[in-house]
Amino acid sequence: MKEDNAESICSMLEMNKMITDINIENNNFTFDQNYRIISYLRRNKKIWIEQAEHEKAENEKMEKEENYMHTYLMSVESSM
């Protein structure tokens, strides 16, 4: 995972924790405030899912490249 991505995910997690803590402590929010909190949490969930899918695709690509290099090296070694 890239450092920038990790930092942004951590900051979103911290913000979500603060929002849920506030919501639990002070449950007399207006309908609009609750709606905005839920919208923010949903947006972050969507971002996390997209980030996880991107990371998974990147990891699979790297794994394929590593397998190819390993196979190539084995081929070179066996031909010597």
N, C-alpha and C positions, 0 to 999 in steps of 0.2 A: 504494500500500500504506500502511496506517495505521502510524504510528510504533510503537504498542504491539505490533502484529502483527509488525513487522519486528524489534523488540527480542526478542520471545519466540522467533522463529525463529532469530535469531542465537545466543541463549543455548542453544537446543536443539542447534544445530550444534556449538557449542563443547563441550557436554557429550558429544555423540556422538564428537567427535574425541578427547576425553580418554579415553573408554571404549575406543575402538579402539586408541589408543596404549598404554593399560594392558594391554589384551588381547594385543597383539603382544609387549610387553616381558615380560609375566609370564603365560605360557600354562599355568600349573599351577593354574588356578581349579578349584573343585569343579564338579560337574555343575549344582548349584543356582545357583551364581554365574554360570556361562555362560548358563543358562536365563534368569536375570533380566536379564543384559546384552542378550541377543537380544530378549527381550520389550520392553525399554526402546527399543531401536532400531526394532523394528516399530511400537511405539506412536507414536514420533516420525514415522516414515514415513507412517503413516496421518494424523497431524495435518497434515503438510506437504501431502499430497495434498488433504485437505479444504480447507486454506487456499488452495492453488493454484486449486481449483475455484471457491471463493468469489471470489477475486480476478478470475478469468476472467469470471465472471458479472457482477461489478461493472463491469469494463472494457467488456464488451459493452453493458451498459445505458448507460454513459456515452457510448459511441460512437454508439449509436442516438439519444440525446438531442442530441448534437452534430450529427449528420446532420439531425435534424429542425429544429434551430435554423438550420442553414445553408440548408436548403431554404426555411424560412419567410422568412429574410432575403432570399434571392434572389427569392422571390415578391413581397415588399414592394417591393424595388428595381425589379423589372420593371413593377410596377403604377404607378409614379410617372411 
